[in-house]
């Protein structure tokens, strides 16, 4: 296996980093959020222009720490210039990135969860979903004075850590907790999961020790996920809720993410290492 060193590496916070996102309109800007409640915009190009910097840390363009977050950030997502943060004080913070690279606090949404909010994901600019330690998934309309338009009381046995919208069918939501199963919901009929995905974790596992982050792949037609103790990545068919295939990577990954290039679909797995994989999506 070919091993490569990182292009850049630096300490981004005195606490743990909860999320990073590139800014599509300016790919040399990188957003990060952390458990100290801060959002930082990093200018990667200026690091390349100043290689003699002893700390090797990209200059901070702007930082938002007050007026929006009274607690640590568990997760962060971005859609265009809009930023949403899932907070440990049971709220969602909304902010906006201006063309000049400034961060502007816009709104704090609270009252729809009874515990820490652990995950957040945009569907479009004004619609997002979040999830929390109380086992709920909530859909929010950020334009509304009463933004929580739907609450899904899930069948997860442990708090929900991640939630993701399906790009192929915008009614579908994928959720993951420390249960040995993933749940796929249709928000048009959310009383029970459309599919419960299982088999990526050993059947004897009651509660997983680590948080894992699955993702949609192949334009939303499939789901990829790590599985504690399996040292594998598993692929599931979204339409059938059935497993397509499994591939051994040799360690338990924490998260997977997907990029779709014109010539090749790439699945990235991260944990002890970061691996570039080619998902096999042939269906019987």
Number of C-alpha atoms within 10 A of each C-alpha: 4 4 8 7 6 6 5 11 10 9 12 16 15 9 14 15 19 20 17 18 17 15 17 13 10 11 12 13 19 19 21 21 29 23 20 19 21 21 28 21 25 23 21 17 13 15 16 13 9 13 12 9 12 7 9 15 19 23 15 15 15 17 18 18 17 11 11 20 24 16 18 21 30 24 27 27 20 24 19 12 16 19 24 23 32 29 28 22 17 20 26 28 20 21 20 19 19 11 10 8 17 14 22 17 17 13 15 17 17 16 10 21 21 15 19 23 32 27 28 28 25 22 17 14 15 14 17 23 22 30 30 27 20 20 21 21 28 20 22 22 17 18 10 10 8 11 18 19 12 16 19 18 14 20 12 19 15 17 21 26 24 25 27 24 24 21 16 14 12 13 15 20 24 23 26 26 26 20 20 22 21 22 22 24 23 17 18 9 11 19 14 16 21 19 17 15 23 19 16 25 21 14 10 7 12 13 14 18 11 13 16 21 23 26 24 25 27 18 15 18 17 22 25 28 27 29 27 24 15 20 18 21 27 23 26 25 20 22 11 13 17 16 19 19 17 20 15 11 16 10 18 22 28 19 20 23 17 21 12 12 8 5 6 10 16 18 20 16 26 17 14 10 13 14 17 13 15 11 21 12 15 7 9 4
